[in-house]
């Protein structure tokens, strides 16, 4: 007999993307030469913060100076170190801007780009253009441990909960057993106003199950059968991972709960990735109420 509560906690701790940063930092701080290099880079960033520039830049850097620059550097490296191929700098900046925690999004983007330009001097990554008018690209120079790459690959969006969810009581909370997060979707959208937590809890409490008949008799097909090779590879990886989630849910009793959050307009969204009541036709078809009721016609 599986202890579902322990299993749920294990899944949350093992597969949560929140653990990726800790794993990467473990790699980065396992080498004294890397530690020394990060310290020198952080010192350089602190020196940059003390400079005198034009008014709006001084304002931005004053806000950033409240942060520990070694921590800021590590946040950035936790993004760049995972790059397995050259990536446009705009994409990387988009991933790191949130970690700067700046009030103004435009200021955050500008500052993130400046930080990338400063940090590249320490060879954690390279910035380059193919030609004079080309797009600025980022090439990662950090080699993570092979086990870390495997861990990142296996880390996934959390599957549905196999135990009744916790009651969400405020805007920074969670139905999960081991994590808390903003219940409002989107960056920079958090507030302490009313978001109708009762609705979230009502959705969360509904037990669901997978329709095994549909799963065993039908197969999910891609929306675009003519997709290119890279997209097809990603799609097949996603479908394979989804079937592993289906298998695990069925083996633990085929009774689960989806968690939900709201957007700025109050619309409610299921947080399922592999399993969702708001997915494509196939994913909607495989989700059913776990507690069936006969409806008299």
C-alpha positions in Angstrom: 0.0 0.0 0.0 1.5 3.3 -1.1 1.7 6.1 1.5 0.2 8.8 -0.8 1.1 11.7 1.5 4.8 10.7 1.5 4.7 10.0 -2.2 3.2 13.5 -2.9 5.9 15.1 -0.9 8.6 13.1 -2.7 7.2 14.1 -6.1 7.1 17.8 -5.2 10.7 17.8 -3.9 12.1 15.6 -6.6 10.5 17.1 -9.7 9.9 20.7 -8.9 11.8 23.1 -11.1 12.5 25.1 -8.0 15.3 22.6 -7.2 17.2 23.3 -10.5 18.9 26.4 -9.1 20.1 24.6 -6.0 21.5 21.8 -8.1 23.4 24.2 -10.4 24.7 26.2 -7.5 26.0 23.0 -6.0 28.0 22.4 -9.2 29.3 26.0 -9.4 30.4 26.1 -5.7 32.1 22.6 -5.8 35.2 24.1 -7.5 37.3 26.6 -5.6 38.6 28.2 -8.8 34.9 28.8 -9.9 34.1 30.3 -6.4 37.1 32.6 -6.7 36.1 33.7 -10.2 32.5 34.4 -9.1 33.8 36.5 -6.2 36.0 38.6 -8.5 33.1 39.1 -10.9 30.8 40.1 -8.0 33.5 42.6 -6.8 33.6 44.1 -10.4 29.8 44.4 -10.3 29.9 46.2 -6.9 32.5 48.6 -8.4 30.2 49.2 -11.3 27.3 50.0 -9.0 29.4 52.7 -7.2 30.0 54.6 -10.5 28.3 57.9 -11.4 26.3 57.8 -14.6 23.3 59.7 -16.1 20.3 60.3 -13.9 18.0 57.3 -14.8 20.9 54.9 -14.8 21.9 56.1 -11.3 18.3 55.5 -10.2 18.3 52.0 -11.6 21.6 51.1 -10.0 20.6 52.5 -6.7 17.6 50.1 -6.7 19.9 47.2 -7.7 22.4 48.0 -5.0 20.0 46.7 -2.4 20.7 43.2 -3.7 23.7 41.0 -2.9 25.7 41.1 -6.2 27.1 37.6 -5.7 23.5 36.4 -5.5 22.5 38.4 -8.6 25.5 36.8 -10.4 24.5 33.3 -9.4 20.9 33.9 -10.5 22.2 34.9 -13.9 24.6 31.9 -14.2 21.9 29.5 -13.2 20.2 30.6 -16.4 23.2 30.8 -18.8 24.8 27.5 -17.5 21.8 25.5 -18.7 22.1 26.8 -22.3 23.0 23.8 -24.5 23.1 25.8 -27.7 23.8 29.4 -28.7 20.8 31.6 -27.7 19.6 35.1 -28.6 20.4 37.5 -25.8 16.9 38.8 -25.7 15.7 35.3 -24.7 18.3 35.1 -21.9 17.5 38.6 -20.7 13.8 37.7 -20.5 14.7 34.8 -18.3 16.9 36.7 -15.8 15.0 40.0 -15.6 12.6 38.6 -13.0 15.4 37.6 -10.7 16.6 41.3 -10.5 13.3 42.2 -8.7 13.2 45.7 -10.0 10.0 47.7 -9.9 10.1 49.0 -13.4 10.1 46.2 -16.1 11.9 48.4 -18.7 14.6 49.3 -16.2 15.0 45.6 -15.3 15.5 44.7 -19.0 18.0 47.4 -19.5 19.9 46.5 -16.3 19.9 42.8 -17.2 21.5 43.5 -20.6 24.1 45.7 -19.0 24.9 43.0 -16.4 25.3 40.4 -19.2 27.8 42.7 -20.9 29.9 43.1 -17.7 29.8 39.4 -16.7 30.9 38.2 -20.1 34.4 39.7 -19.3 34.9 36.8 -16.9 34.3 34.1 -19.6 31.3 32.4 -18.0 29.7 32.9 -21.4 30.5 34.7 -24.7 28.5 37.4 -26.4 29.0 37.5 -30.2 27.4 38.4 -33.5 27.8 36.5 -36.8 28.2 39.8 -38.6 27.9 43.5 -38.1 24.1 43.5 -38.3 23.5 40.2 -36.8 21.6 39.3 -33.6 23.7 39.3 -30.4 24.0 35.7 -29.2 25.0 34.0 -25.9 27.3 31.0 -25.9 27.6 29.2 -22.6 31.1 28.2 -21.4 30.2 26.5 -18.2 30.2 22.7 -18.2 27.8 21.3 -15.6 28.1 17.8 -14.3 26.4 15.1 -16.4 24.2 14.1 -13.5 23.1 17.7 -13.2 22.1 17.7 -16.9 20.1 14.5 -16.3 18.4 16.0 -13.3 17.4 19.1 -15.3 16.1 17.0 -18.1 14.1 14.8 -15.7 12.7 17.8 -13.8 9.2 18.5 -15.0 6.1 20.4 -14.4 4.6 18.9 -11.3 2.0 16.3 -12.0 -1.5 16.5 -10.4 -1.7 15.9 -6.7 -2.5 12.4 -5.6 -3.8 13.6 -2.2 -6.4 16.2 -1.3 -4.9 19.7 -1.7 -4.2 22.1 1.1 -6.7 24.9 1.4 -5.5 28.2 -0.1 -5.9 30.9 2.5 -4.2 33.9 1.0 -2.7 35.2 -2.2 0.8 33.9 -1.5 0.0 30.3 -0.7 -0.4 26.9 -2.4 -2.5 23.8 -2.5 0.8 21.8 -2.7 2.2 20.3 0.5 5.7 21.7 0.3 5.7 24.9 -1.7 4.2 28.3 -1.6 3.9 30.8 -4.5 1.8 33.6 -5.9 -1.7 32.5 -6.7 -1.9 35.2 -9.5 -0.4 34.3 -12.8 2.2 36.5 -14.6 5.2 38.4 -13.5 4.7 41.7 -11.6 1.0 41.0 -11.1 1.0 40.0 -7.4 -1.2 42.0 -5.0 -3.0 41.4 -1.7 -6.5 42.2 -3.0 -9.5 39.9 -3.3 -8.9 37.1 -5.9 -11.8 34.9 -4.8 -9.9 32.1 -3.1 -13.1 30.2 -2.6 -13.3 29.5 -6.3 -9.7 28.3 -6.4 -10.4 25.9 -3.5 -13.6 24.6 -5.1 -11.8 23.7 -8.3 -8.8 22.2 -6.4 -11.1 19.9 -4.3 -12.7 18.2 -7.2 -11.2 14.7 -7.6 -10.4 13.6 -11.1 -9.3 10.4 -12.8 -7.9 9.3 -16.2 -10.1 7.5 -18.7 -8.1 4.3 -19.2 -10.3 3.2 -22.1 -9.4 6.3 -24.1 -5.8 6.1 -23.2 -5.5 2.5 -24.3 -7.5 2.8 -27.5 -6.5 6.2 -28.9 -3.2 8.0 -29.4 -2.5 11.7 -29.3 -1.7 13.1 -32.7 0.2 16.4 -33.4 -1.8 19.4 -34.4 0.5 20.0 -37.3 1.6 16.7 -39.0 4.1 18.7 -41.2 6.1 20.2 -38.3 9.8 20.4 -38.7 12.3 17.9 -37.2 13.1 19.9 -34.1 9.5 20.6 -33.2 8.6 17.0 -33.9 11.3 15.9 -31.5 10.1 18.2 -28.8 6.5 17.0 -29.3 7.5 13.4 -29.0 9.5 14.1 -25.9 6.5 15.8 -24.4 4.1 13.0 -25.3 6.5 10.4 -23.9 6.8 12.3 -20.6 3.0 12.6 -20.5 2.5 8.9 -20.7 4.9 8.4 -17.8 2.8 10.7 -15.8 -0.4 8.8 -16.8 1.3 5.6 -15.7 2.3 7.0 -12.3 -1.2 8.4 -11.7 -2.9 5.1 -12.5 -0.4 3.1 -10.4 -1.1 5.4 -7.4 -4.9 4.8 -7.6 -6.0 6.9 -10.5 -7.5 9.6 -8.3 -6.0 13.0 -8.4 -6.5 16.8 -8.0 -5.4 19.6 -10.3 -4.4 22.9 -8.7 -5.5 26.2 -10.1 -4.5 29.9 -10.2 -6.1 33.1 -11.5 -4.9 35.7 -13.9 -5.2 39.5 -13.5 -8.7 39.4 -14.9 -9.9 36.7 -12.4 -10.0 33.9 -15.0 -9.1 30.5 -13.5 -6.5 28.2 -15.0 -5.7 24.6 -14.2 -1.9 24.3 -13.5 -1.7 20.9 -15.1 0.9 20.5 -17.9 0.9 16.8 -18.9 -2.7 16.4 -17.5 -5.1 19.3 -17.8 -8.8 19.9 -18.1 -7.9 22.9 -20.3 -5.6 21.1 -22.8 -6.2 20.0 -26.3 -9.1 17.7 -27.3 -7.2 14.5 -26.3 -6.2 15.8 -22.9 -9.7 16.9 -22.2 -11.0 13.5 -23.3 -8.8 11.6 -20.8 -9.9 13.6 -17.8 -13.0 12.6 -15.9 -14.7 13.1 -12.5 -13.4 10.5 -10.2 -16.8 10.4 -8.3 -19.4 9.5 -10.9 -23.0 10.5 -10.6 -26.0 9.1 -12.6 -27.9 11.9 -14.4 -31.5 11.1 -15.0 -32.7 12.3 -18.4 
